Amino acid sequence: MRSRAMRELDRTLRTIAPKDVGVALIGESGTGKEVLARRVHDLSLRRAGPFVPINCAAVPEALFESELFGHEKGAFTGATERLHGKIEAANGGTLFLDEIGEMPLSMQAKLLRFLENRKFMRVGGTVKISVDARLIVATLRPLDQEVRAGRFRADLYYRIQGITLSVPPLRERSADLSLLVEQFAQELAARHGVKPARMTRAAAEMLRSHDWPGNVRELRNVMELLAVLRDDRKVRVQDLPAAVRAAARGEDARTAESETLEISLTDPLERSVERIYDTALRLERGNRSRVAHRLGVSIRTVQRHFATRTRAR
């Protein structure tokens, strides 16, 4: 990366990675905390072992214990076979707990117990299992604030604190933007079998002026949409998502009217692409040639899109 903040962060990661100490990453959603956690793992003495991520915000509370510690056959209704949990899977490697601040308080106590002696029992089990894994955690908000609010256990906080690193949002490291755009353009072109996206000067400037509230994840989603929707030509301003264009004009993207081919940059790619085509088809009253003109793609691209969807049904 080119920005000073990310160069300094990378130097710190290189220093601490071989030390086998705990690491806590703090940063906004989409800043790339899992990528950095994986980098610590890859630079560590545990790099030959597994890297096991788990998003604490995505696991239902009722399933959390089983997801983390595993369960024995017959431990509960539906447990038809033994399941090895994430902690056991991380043995010899690194366990990455993303959004740990969202972990239920009941599970925080059980995680603390494991961290104190590095042993646990599967749900429904009677045998203690030893695990040697490095722990890296990530959070959107400083955990000391969560402790004061009563949402996070103080004893667990002090146990996992380790080396705490702040991950800057993309808007604070604009020097990295062009490098990330090029990286994603190459990566996504290879993935979708197209030529890498090239930007007009105006489009590139609009990307630079965007605040990127969704950070690196939002940028990657934008680049993937461009890779899928455009033909072999330079990306123009009108090819950029409406949210990016509205922000550049100082408007609230949520006020986009129905005439705008609006997308959600957090939606799965397929859903966003389908919404764009469906909106264009409605606005052009079913005329696919005009859909192609509106989207700035060839009629062949439009026909291929709808044919693929028809076959999928």
C-alpha positions in Angstrom: 0.0 0.0 0.0 1.1 3.6 -0.6 -0.5 5.4 2.3 1.7 6.1 5.3 -0.9 4.6 7.7 -1.0 1.3 5.9 2.7 1.1 5.5 3.2 1.6 9.2 0.4 -0.9 10.0 2.1 -3.5 7.8 5.5 -2.9 9.5 3.8 -3.5 12.8 2.1 -6.7 11.6 5.5 -8.0 10.3 7.0 -7.3 13.8 4.3 -9.0 15.9 3.4 -11.9 13.5 6.2 -14.2 14.6 5.7 -13.5 18.3 2.6 -15.6 18.8 0.8 -12.9 20.9 -2.9 -12.1 20.7 -4.0 -9.3 18.3 -7.1 -7.1 18.4 -8.0 -5.2 15.2 -10.4 -2.2 15.5 -11.9 -0.6 12.4 -15.1 0.1 10.5 -16.9 -2.5 8.5 -15.3 -3.3 5.2 -11.8 -2.0 6.1 -10.2 -5.4 5.5 -9.7 -6.7 9.0 -9.9 -10.3 8.0 -7.4 -9.7 5.3 -5.0 -8.3 7.9 -5.7 -11.1 10.3 -4.8 -13.6 7.6 -1.7 -11.7 6.8 -0.6 -12.0 10.5 -1.2 -15.7 10.2 0.7 -16.0 6.9 3.7 -14.2 8.5 3.6 -16.3 11.7 5.2 -19.5 12.7 1.8 -21.1 12.4 1.4 -20.4 8.7 1.4 -24.1 7.9 -1.6 -24.5 10.2 -5.2 -23.6 9.5 -6.7 -20.1 9.5 -10.2 -20.4 10.8 -12.5 -17.3 10.7 -15.9 -16.9 12.4 -18.2 -13.9 12.2 -19.7 -13.6 15.7 -22.5 -11.3 14.4 -23.6 -13.9 11.8 -24.1 -16.8 14.2 -27.5 -17.2 15.9 -27.2 -17.3 19.7 -28.8 -20.7 20.0 -26.1 -22.2 17.7 -23.1 -20.3 19.0 -21.8 -22.9 21.4 -22.0 -25.7 18.9 -20.4 -23.5 16.2 -17.5 -22.6 18.4 -17.0 -25.8 20.5 -18.7 -28.5 18.3 -21.1 -31.1 19.6 -21.4 -34.9 20.1 -23.9 -37.0 18.3 -27.2 -36.9 20.1 -26.3 -33.8 22.1 -29.6 -32.2 21.1 -32.4 -32.7 18.7 -30.9 -32.7 15.2 -27.4 -33.6 16.2 -27.2 -36.7 14.1 -23.4 -36.8 14.1 -20.4 -35.4 15.8 -19.4 -31.9 14.8 -15.9 -30.4 15.2 -16.2 -26.7 16.2 -14.2 -23.8 15.0 -11.9 -23.8 18.0 -11.0 -27.4 17.4 -10.5 -26.8 13.6 -8.0 -24.0 14.4 -5.7 -26.3 16.4 -2.1 -25.6 15.4 -3.1 -22.4 13.5 -5.1 -19.2 14.1 -8.7 -18.6 15.2 -10.1 -15.3 14.0 -13.1 -14.0 15.8 -14.6 -11.2 13.8 -17.0 -8.7 15.4 -16.3 -10.3 18.8 -18.3 -7.4 20.4 -21.4 -9.1 19.1 -20.8 -12.4 20.9 -23.5 -13.1 23.5 -22.6 -12.6 27.1 -23.3 -16.3 27.9 -20.7 -17.3 25.3 -18.2 -14.8 26.4 -17.9 -16.6 29.8 -17.3 -20.0 28.0 -14.7 -18.5 25.7 -12.9 -17.0 28.7 -12.9 -20.4 30.4 -11.3 -21.9 27.2 -8.7 -19.1 27.0 -7.6 -19.7 30.6 -6.6 -23.3 30.2 -6.9 -23.9 26.4 -9.2 -26.8 27.0 -12.9 -27.3 26.3 -15.6 -30.0 25.9 -17.9 -30.4 22.9 -21.6 -29.8 23.6 -22.9 -33.1 25.1 -19.3 -34.3 25.6 -17.5 -35.4 28.7 -13.9 -35.4 27.5 -11.7 -32.3 27.7 -10.0 -31.4 24.5 -6.7 -29.4 24.4 -6.2 -26.9 21.6 -3.2 -24.8 20.7 -4.4 -21.9 18.6 -3.5 -18.2 18.3 -6.4 -15.8 18.8 -7.0 -12.7 16.7 -10.1 -10.7 17.3 -11.7 -7.8 15.4 -14.3 -5.3 16.4 -16.1 -2.3 14.9 -16.0 -0.3 18.2 -13.4 -0.1 21.0 -14.2 -2.9 23.4 -13.6 -0.8 26.5 -16.7 1.2 25.4 -18.7 -2.1 25.2 -17.4 -3.0 28.7 -18.6 0.3 30.2 -22.0 -0.2 28.5 -22.3 -3.7 30.1 -22.3 -5.5 26.7 -18.9 -7.1 27.1 -17.2 -8.8 30.0 -14.3 -6.9 31.5 -12.4 -10.1 32.3 -12.6 -11.3 28.7 -11.6 -7.9 27.5 -8.4 -7.9 29.5 -7.7 -11.5 28.4 -8.0 -10.9 24.7 -6.6 -7.3 24.6 -3.2 -8.3 23.4 -1.7 -5.9 20.9 -4.5 -3.6 19.7 -4.2 -2.1 16.2 -6.5 0.5 14.5 -7.3 -0.1 10.8 -7.9 3.2 9.1 -11.0 3.6 6.8 -10.5 4.0 3.1 -11.4 7.7 3.1 -8.3 8.3 5.3 -5.9 6.5 3.0 -6.8 7.9 -0.5 -3.3 7.1 -1.6 -4.2 3.4 -1.7 -7.3 3.9 -3.9 -5.7 3.7 -7.3 -3.7 0.6 -6.3 -6.8 -1.1 -5.0 -8.8 -0.2 -8.1 -6.1 -1.8 -10.3 -5.8 -4.8 -8.0 -9.5 -5.5 -8.1 -9.8 -4.8 -11.8 -7.2 -7.5 -12.6 -8.5 -10.0 -10.0 -12.2 -9.6 -11.1 -11.4 -9.6 -14.8 -9.7 -13.0 -14.4 -12.6 -14.3 -12.3 -15.3 -13.3 -14.9 -13.3 -13.9 -18.0 -13.2 -10.3 -19.2 -10.6 -7.6 -19.8 -9.6 -5.5 -16.8 -11.7 -2.4 -16.4 -10.1 0.9 -17.5 -11.3 4.2 -16.2 -11.8 7.5 -18.0 -10.2 10.4 -16.2 -13.6 11.7 -15.0 -14.6 8.3 -13.6 -11.3 7.8 -11.8 -11.7 11.3 -10.3 -15.2 10.5 -9.1 -13.9 7.3 -7.4 -11.2 9.3 -5.7 -13.7 11.9 -4.4 -16.1 9.3 -3.0 -16.0 8.8 0.8 -16.5 5.0 0.6 -18.6 4.5 3.7 -18.5 0.8 3.0 -14.7 1.0 2.7 -12.7 -1.6 0.8 -15.7 -4.0 0.6 -17.8 -1.3 -1.1 -15.0 -0.5 -3.6 -14.6 -4.2 -4.5 -18.3 -4.5 -5.1 -18.3 -1.5 -7.4 -15.4 -2.9 -9.3 -17.1 -6.3 -9.6 -20.3 -4.7 -11.0 -18.2 -2.8 -13.5 -16.5 -6.0 -14.6 -19.8 -7.7 -15.2 -21.8 -4.9 -16.8 -19.4 -3.1 -19.1 -18.2 -4.2 -22.5 -14.6 -3.8 -23.6 -14.5 0.0 -23.2 -13.4 2.5 -20.7 -15.6 3.0 -17.6 -17.4 6.3 -17.8 -19.0 8.4 -15.1 -22.5 7.2 -16.1 -21.3 3.6 -15.6 -20.6 4.1 -11.9 -23.3 3.1 -9.4 -25.9 5.8 -8.6 -24.8 5.9 -5.0 -21.3 7.0 -6.0 -22.5 9.6 -8.5 -25.0 11.0 -6.0 -22.4 11.4 -3.3 -20.1 13.2 -5.8 -22.9 15.7 -6.4 -23.4 16.1 -2.6 -26.8 14.4 -2.7 -28.2 11.7 -0.5 -28.1 8.5 -2.6 -31.3 7.3 -0.8 -33.3 10.0 -2.7 -32.7 8.3 -6.0 -35.9 8.1 -7.9 -37.3 5.1 -9.8 -35.7 6.4 -13.0 -32.3 5.7 -11.5 -30.7 2.3 -11.9 -30.0 2.2 -8.2 -28.2 -0.7 -6.5 -27.2 -1.7 -3.0 -23.5 -2.1 -2.7 -24.0 -4.6 0.1 -26.3 -6.9 -1.9 -25.0 -10.1 -3.5 -23.6 -9.3 -7.0 -26.2 -11.4 -8.8 -29.1 -9.6 -7.2 -27.7 -6.2 -7.9 -27.1 -7.1 -11.6 -30.6 -8.5 -12.0 -32.1 -5.4 -10.4 -30.2 -3.2 -12.8 -31.4 -5.1 -15.9 -35.0 -5.4 -14.6 -35.2 -1.7 -14.0 -33.8 -0.9 -17.4 -36.2 -3.3 -19.0 -39.1 -1.7 -17.3 -38.0 1.8 -18.1 -37.5 0.8 -21.8 -40.9 -1.1 -21.9 -39.3 -4.4 -22.8 -37.1 -3.0 -25.7 -33.8 -4.9 -25.3 -32.0 -2.7 -27.8 -32.8 0.4 -25.8 -31.8 -1.5 -22.6 -28.4 -2.1 -24.2 -28.2 1.6 -25.1 -29.2 2.7 -21.6 -26.7 0.5 -19.9 -23.9 1.2 -22.3 -23.5 -2.5 -23.2 -23.9 -4.5 -26.4 -27.3 -6.1 -27.3 -25.4 -9.4 -27.2 -24.6 -8.8 -23.5 -28.2 -8.0 -22.7 -29.5 -11.1 -24.6 -26.9 -13.3 -22.9 -27.9 -12.0 -19.5 -31.6 -12.8 -19.9 -30.9 -16.1 -21.6 -28.7 -17.2 -18.6 -31.5 -16.3 -16.2 -34.1 -18.2 -18.2 -31.9 -21.3 -18.2 -31.3 -20.9 -14.4 -35.0 -21.2 -13.8 
